[in-house]
Amino acid sequence: MKKQRTDNFDKFANQTKGSAIKEAYRQEKKKNKLEARAAGEELRRKKIEKMRGITPEKEDKPQAAKFRSQDKGKPGVPTKKHEMHGAKKTEVRGPKTGVDPKQSASQTPNSKPQTPTASDQMPLNKFIAHAGVCGRREAAELVKEGKVTVDGDKIFEPGYKVTAANKVIVKGKQVFLQRNSVYILLNKPKDFLTTSNDPQGRKTVLDLVKQATPERVYPVGRLDRNTTGVLILTNDGELAQKLTHPSFEIKKIYEVTLDKVVSKKDLESIVEGITLEDGFIQADAVGYADAKDKTVVGIEIHSGRNRIVRRIFEHLGYDVKALDRVMFANLTKKNVERGKWRFLQEKEVRLLKFMNQSFLRKNKNAEKAKRVEKNTGED
């Protein structure tokens, strides 16, 4: 009897459970998918080699057929339906040979993307992103919200194909593809002119960035020869015009070192506004940059008038010993040594292109609110 009970126990203990059967089936299915994927990759590799003019080695059977013939009739091997499903997945996945099947035969994975031509098609949201408006996801939302038109027609599908020849308007403004646009932030040192060339042969800021790009770039605005700090160079004329036009009121912050201690009374005068030979000027903010050294002052101003910061302090009887622009349009010289440069990031370029409009809208709304308060007599 004891033996019988032991036999019965062993019978149930060694029984293969349903979960184990399912797991075995999954593993077998996974193995077959990997084999089918490898076969598909091999076929694609040979196809690419053929397109490149490389003669493939002769084989008796295609690799995929070889796998199917070997596995045919084996238990647990997927049916034709499963094989088709596996083949479909192999098309979605990229091969592991280092070549992307979506790339052309002449383009290797390490080659640089070609500049789009007027006939090259791309999804609408990608076009908007490459125009520097926003990222692709944000562009897709703009399209879905009906804020984009193509050749006068409102488009709601982000994947709608367009070319550079199409007239694409985003929120009432036409946008264009940026081809080989370059944006450089330079920490300008002393004794360099902010100009493209100098008839007298003196050093210019272009001498500092001549190794950065083969494109012809030019400085946005001007800094005096002895003024240091943040300077933008680009070949994007539309952006340069925005950053220098008075209506956009671009924020600039300077650190000014003076020949003597600056009185609080003079700081208040700068904030309240003074009248120079070319008109009234008022700083947005001013204060001591160093509490222990009151000869160093920080000043925030949006005016683009010539030598405006120097003239403000000279008008009040100070001699400017050093002038350094530490911020321009929210860009700083952080991690950029004097005389060095870096390329702007894509996000920084987008902010430069669109921060100005939002800033103006904010000011207009504030002015409108003030007018309402004045008319209604509210505090």
KEDO-119956 format. One line per field, with one value per residue (C-alpha): x, y, z; residue in three letters; residue number from 1; chain. Coordinates in steps of 0.05 Angstrom, whole numbers, plus 5000, padded with zeros to 4 digits. Each point is the difference from the previous one (the first is absolute). Layout:
BEGIN
px <- c(X  ...)
py <- c(Y  ...)
pz <- c(Z  ...)
r <- c(ALA  ...)
k <- c(NUM  ...)
c <- c(A  ...)
END
This chain:
BEGIN
px <- c(5000  5056  5030  4934  4993  5071  4985  4938  5039  5054  4947  4972  5067  5031  4940  5013  4954  4962  5043  5063  4970  4983  5069  5032  4956  5019  5074  4994  4961  5052  5055  4965  4989  5074  5018  4950  5027  5071  4978  4966  5061  5043  4954  5000  5075  5007  4950  5039  5065  4969  4977  5071  5028  5028  4991  4967  5026  4958  4957  4956  4940  4980  5015  4927  4979  5056  4972  4929  5021  5038  4944  4942  4962  5033  4954  4993  5023  4952  4954  5002  4957  5052  5057  4966  4991  5074  5020  4959  5037  5067  4982  4986  5064  5066  5054  5059  5051  5008  4961  4931  4952  4967  5065  5017  5051  5050  4993  5037  4978  5057  4989  4972  4928  4995  4971  4927  4985  4936  4974  5015  4937  4993  4944  4969  5019  5073  5000  4975  5053  5056  4975  5019  4929  4997  5013  4964  4950  4981  4996  4953  4954  5000  4978  4945  4974  4991  5054  5038  4983  5035  4990  4939  4967  4994  5033  4984  5045  5072  5025  4975  5058  5028  5062  5040  4959  4935  4977  4995  4968  5001  4955  4996  5074  5036  5057  5059  5048  5067  5055  5070  4981  5055  4992  5063  5008  5067  5030  5032  5067  5029  5034  4955  4954  4928  4999  5008  5064  5043  5035  5057  5013  4983  4975  4926  4954  4997  5074  4979  4947  5031  5011  4928  4964  5011  4936  5005  4975  4996  4993  4931  5005  5064  5045  5054  5072  5014  4933  5001  4947  4942  4996  4958  5023  4955  4980  4926  4981  4928  5023  5055  4948  4956  5056  5021  4933  4980  4927  5020  5034  5053  5025  5074  5038  5069  5051  5032  5064  5008  5055  4966  4943  4932  4951  4930  4972  5031  4974  4930  5009  5019  4937  4954  5032  5047  5003  5060  5018  4958  4940  4972  5027  4978  5031  4956  5041  5066  5038  5067  5029  5044  4977  5073  5021  4952  5041  4971  4928  4952  4951  4942  4979  4964  5021  5045  5026  5074  5045  4939  5028  5065  4963  4952  5057  5042  4939  5000  5075  5030  5056  4985  5062  4970  4934  4979  4934  4981  4932  4968  4929  5004  5066  5060  5074  4997  5054  5027  5068  5021  5016  4965  4934  4948  4941  4931  4955  4937  4957  5038  4989  4925  4997  5037  4951  4936  5015  4995  4928  4976  5036  4965  4932  5012  5016  4939  4955  5030  4988  4929  4987  5027  4954  4941  5018  5007  4932  4964  5034  5022  5061)
py <- c(5000  5047  4988  5014  5066  5018  4983  5043  5058  4995  4999  5068  5030  4986  5019  5057  5057  5043  5061  4961  4977  5072  5024  4946  5021  5073  4984  4958  5055  5052  4956  4994  5075  5013  4951  5031  5070  4977  4973  5065  5040  4956  5010  5075  5002  4964  5046  5061  4970  4986  5072  5022  4956  4946  4931  4954  4929  4946  4957  4941  5029  5067  5002  5009  4940  4960  5015  4984  4933  4981  5018  4973  4946  5010  5003  5069  5036  5056  4991  5042  5051  5007  5003  5058  5036  4991  5024  5063  5016  4991  5055  5049  4985  5024  4950  4990  5005  5075  5019  5031  4972  5068  5031  5003  4951  5056  5028  4968  5006  5049  5046  5069  5014  5036  5070  4996  5027  5033  4933  4959  4980  4997  4997  5067  4997  4985  5059  5046  4973  5010  5071  5012  5013  4945  4925  4947  4983  5072  5008  4941  5032  5066  4962  4962  5065  5029  5054  4979  5012  4973  5039  5032  4935  4985  4933  4957  4940  5007  4947  5040  5002  5067  5028  5064  5024  5000  5063  4979  5049  4988  5044  5052  5003  4966  4954  4976  4942  5019  4974  4999  5054  5013  5031  5015  5030  5035  5027  5060  5024  5070  5029  4965  5039  4978  5003  4954  5033  5060  5042  5013  4926  4999  4937  4984  4951  4959  4983  4964  4956  4988  4926  4990  4995  5008  5041  5076  5026  5071  5031  5018  5073  5031  5002  5053  4980  5000  4971  4926  4946  4965  5009  4960  4985  4968  4997  5002  5069  4996  4984  5053  5052  4980  5003  5070  5033  5049  4977  4932  5031  4946  4995  5014  4998  5032  5001  5069  5015  5074  5046  5016  4979  5010  5036  4973  5066  4988  4929  5027  5051  4945  4960  5062  5022  5054  5042  4992  5038  4951  4997  4970  4933  4957  4935  4941  4986  5020  4981  4985  4936  4991  5023  5010  5038  5056  5018  4939  5008  4954  5032  4969  5038  4984  5061  4987  5070  5009  4998  5011  4971  5038  5065  4991  4997  5053  5046  4991  5015  4930  4970  4929  4956  4935  4979  4927  4975  4941  4986  5011  4975  4952  4971  5003  4986  4943  4947  5041  5029  5068  4996  4932  4982  4945  4983  5015  4941  4988  5019  5066  5018  4988  5044  5055  4997  5001  5031  5070  4993  4971  5056  5053  4966  5000  5075  5015  4961  5038  5067  4979  4981  5068  5037  4960  5016  5074  5002  4962  5035  4934  4999)
pz <- c(5000  5017  4931  4967  5037  4978  4928  5002  5031  4947  4945  5021  5020  4931  4960  4950  5018  4950  5015  4984  4934  4982  5019  4958  4941  5010  5001  4937  4966  5021  4973  4933  4996  5013  4945  4952  5017  4987  4933  4983  5019  4956  4941  5010  5006  4934  4967  5023  4977  4932  4994  5017  4945  5046  4970  5051  5011  4968  5045  4986  5036  5030  5074  5019  4960  5033  5069  4979  4970  5062  5048  4958  5036  5068  5060  5030  4937  4980  4941  4937  5036  5055  4948  4965  5066  5016  4931  5009  5065  4966  4950  5057  5037  4972  4984  5047  4944  5010  4937  5006  4948  4996  4976  4927  4973  4990  5070  5058  5072  5015  4941  5013  4980  4934  4997  4978  4931  4976  4975  5063  5037  5075  5052  5016  5074  4981  4951  5056  5048  4948  4990  5073  5025  5052  5011  4959  5054  5011  4924  4996  5051  4962  4937  5036  5030  4930  5008  4937  4927  4938  4935  5031  5024  5074  5015  5061  4985  5028  4950  4939  4950  4981  4965  5005  4940  5040  5037  5072  5049  5075  5043  4945  4984  4943  5020  4959  5004  5030  4956  5030  5050  5050  5069  5041  5069  5010  5064  4968  5027  4997  4938  4950  4954  4993  4924  4941  4976  5016  4946  5048  5010  5074  5034  4995  5035  4936  5011  5064  4966  4932  5017  5024  4933  4925  4998  4998  5068  5026  5069  5027  5023  5023  5061  5006  4988  5075  5022  5016  5008  4965  4925  4951  4929  4948  4927  5017  4976  5026  5071  4998  4981  5058  5050  4979  4985  5056  4999  5029  5060  5010  5071  5012  5066  5009  5056  5004  5036  5015  5024  5066  5047  4969  5045  5013  4975  4932  4998  5013  4945  4950  5017  4999  4934  4976  4937  4954  4937  4958  5047  5063  5025  5058  5026  5018  5062  5032  5064  5031  4971  5062  5068  5022  4937  4981  4939  4964  4977  4963  4952  4960  4939  4935  4959  4940  4993  4985  5062  5043  5065  4996  4985  5059  5050  4965  5003  5076  5006  5002  4958  4976  5013  4975  4968  4995  4970  5043  4968  4933  4986  5059  4974  5046  4993  5051  4986  4941  5014  4975  4926  4993  4967  4996  4955  5027  5015  4960  5060  5010  4927  5007  5062  4963  4943  5041  5068  4971  4976  5066  5037  4958  5010  5075  4999  4957  5048  5059  4966  4983  5073  5022  4952  5026  5073  4982  4965  5055  5058  5032  5046)
r <- c(MET  LYS  LYS  GLN  ARG  THR  ASP  ASN  PHE  ASP  LYS  PHE  ALA  ASN  GLN  THR  LYS  GLY  SER  ALA  ILE  LYS  GLU  ALA  TYR  ARG  GLN  GLU  LYS  LYS  LYS  ASN  LYS  LEU  GLU  ALA  ARG  ALA  ALA  GLY  GLU  GLU  LEU  ARG  ARG  LYS  LYS  ILE  GLU  LYS  MET  ARG  GLY  ILE  THR  PRO  GLU  LYS  GLU  ASP  LYS  PRO  GLN  ALA  ALA  LYS  PHE  ARG  SER  GLN  ASP  LYS  GLY  LYS  PRO  GLY  VAL  PRO  THR  LYS  LYS  HIS  GLU  MET  HIS  GLY  ALA  LYS  LYS  THR  GLU  VAL  ARG  GLY  PRO  LYS  THR  GLY  VAL  ASP  PRO  LYS  GLN  SER  ALA  SER  GLN  THR  PRO  ASN  SER  LYS  PRO  GLN  THR  PRO  THR  ALA  SER  ASP  GLN  MET  PRO  LEU  ASN  LYS  PHE  ILE  ALA  HIS  ALA  GLY  VAL  CYS  GLY  ARG  ARG  GLU  ALA  ALA  GLU  LEU  VAL  LYS  GLU  GLY  LYS  VAL  THR  VAL  ASP  GLY  ASP  LYS  ILE  PHE  GLU  PRO  GLY  TYR  LYS  VAL  THR  ALA  ALA  ASN  LYS  VAL  ILE  VAL  LYS  GLY  LYS  GLN  VAL  PHE  LEU  GLN  ARG  ASN  SER  VAL  TYR  ILE  LEU  LEU  ASN  LYS  PRO  LYS  ASP  PHE  LEU  THR  THR  SER  ASN  ASP  PRO  GLN  GLY  ARG  LYS  THR  VAL  LEU  ASP  LEU  VAL  LYS  GLN  ALA  THR  PRO  GLU  ARG  VAL  TYR  PRO  VAL  GLY  ARG  LEU  ASP  ARG  ASN  THR  THR  GLY  VAL  LEU  ILE  LEU  THR  ASN  ASP  GLY  GLU  LEU  ALA  GLN  LYS  LEU  THR  HIS  PRO  SER  PHE  GLU  ILE  LYS  LYS  ILE  TYR  GLU  VAL  THR  LEU  ASP  LYS  VAL  VAL  SER  LYS  LYS  ASP  LEU  GLU  SER  ILE  VAL  GLU  GLY  ILE  THR  LEU  GLU  ASP  GLY  PHE  ILE  GLN  ALA  ASP  ALA  VAL  GLY  TYR  ALA  ASP  ALA  LYS  ASP  LYS  THR  VAL  VAL  GLY  ILE  GLU  ILE  HIS  SER  GLY  ARG  ASN  ARG  ILE  VAL  ARG  ARG  ILE  PHE  GLU  HIS  LEU  GLY  TYR  ASP  VAL  LYS  ALA  LEU  ASP  ARG  VAL  MET  PHE  ALA  ASN  LEU  THR  LYS  LYS  ASN  VAL  GLU  ARG  GLY  LYS  TRP  ARG  PHE  LEU  GLN  GLU  LYS  GLU  VAL  ARG  LEU  LEU  LYS  PHE  MET  ASN  GLN  SER  PHE  LEU  ARG  LYS  ASN  LYS  ASN  ALA  GLU  LYS  ALA  LYS  ARG  VAL  GLU  LYS  ASN  THR  GLY  GLU  ASP)
k <- c(1  2  3  4  5  6  7  8  9  10  11  12  13  14  15  16  17  18  19  20  21  22  23  24  25  26  27  28  29  30  31  32  33  34  35  36  37  38  39  40  41  42  43  44  45  46  47  48  49  50  51  52  53  54  55  56  57  58  59  60  61  62  63  64  65  66  67  68  69  70  71  72  73  74  75  76  77  78  79  80  81  82  83  84  85  86  87  88  89  90  91  92  93  94  95  96  97  98  99  100  101  102  103  104  105  106  107  108  109  110  111  112  113  114  115  116  117  118  119  120  121  122  123  124  125  126  127  128  129  130  131  132  133  134  135  136  137  138  139  140  141  142  143  144  145  146  147  148  149  150  151  152  153  154  155  156  157  158  159  160  161  162  163  164  165  166  167  168  169  170  171  172  173  174  175  176  177  178  179  180  181  182  183  184  185  186  187  188  189  190  191  192  193  194  195  196  197  198  199  200  201  202  203  204  205  206  207  208  209  210  211  212  213  214  215  216  217  218  219  220  221  222  223  224  225  226  227  228  229  230  231  232  233  234  235  236  237  238  239  240  241  242  243  244  245  246  247  248  249  250  251  252  253  254  255  256  257  258  259  260  261  262  263  264  265  266  267  268  269  270  271  272  273  274  275  276  277  278  279  280  281  282  283  284  285  286  287  288  289  290  291  292  293  294  295  296  297  298  299  300  301  302  303  304  305  306  307  308  309  310  311  312  313  314  315  316  317  318  319  320  321  322  323  324  325  326  327  328  329  330  331  332  333  334  335  336  337  338  339  340  341  342  343  344  345  346  347  348  349  350  351  352  353  354  355  356  357  358  359  360  361  362  363  364  365  366  367  368  369  370  371  372  373  374  375  376  377  378  379)
c <- c(A  A  A  A  A  A  A  A  A  A  A  A  A  A  A  A  A  A  A  A  A  A  A  A  A  A  A  A  A  A  A  A  A  A  A  A  A  A  A  A  A  A  A  A  A  A  A  A  A  A  A  A  A  A  A  A  A  A  A  A  A  A  A  A  A  A  A  A  A  A  A  A  A  A  A  A  A  A  A  A  A  A  A  A  A  A  A  A  A  A  A  A  A  A  A  A  A  A  A  A  A  A  A  A  A  A  A  A  A  A  A  A  A  A  A  A  A  A  A  A  A  A  A  A  A  A  A  A  A  A  A  A  A  A  A  A  A  A  A  A  A  A  A  A  A  A  A  A  A  A  A  A  A  A  A  A  A  A  A  A  A  A  A  A  A  A  A  A  A  A  A  A  A  A  A  A  A  A  A  A  A  A  A  A  A  A  A  A  A  A  A  A  A  A  A  A  A  A  A  A  A  A  A  A  A  A  A  A  A  A  A  A  A  A  A  A  A  A  A  A  A  A  A  A  A  A  A  A  A  A  A  A  A  A  A  A  A  A  A  A  A  A  A  A  A  A  A  A  A  A  A  A  A  A  A  A  A  A  A  A  A  A  A  A  A  A  A  A  A  A  A  A  A  A  A  A  A  A  A  A  A  A  A  A  A  A  A  A  A  A  A  A  A  A  A  A  A  A  A  A  A  A  A  A  A  A  A  A  A  A  A  A  A  A  A  A  A  A  A  A  A  A  A  A  A  A  A  A  A  A  A  A  A  A  A  A  A  A  A  A  A  A  A  A  A  A  A  A  A  A  A  A  A  A  A  A  A  A  A  A  A  A  A  A  A  A  A  A  A  A  A  A  A  A  A  A  A  A  A)
END
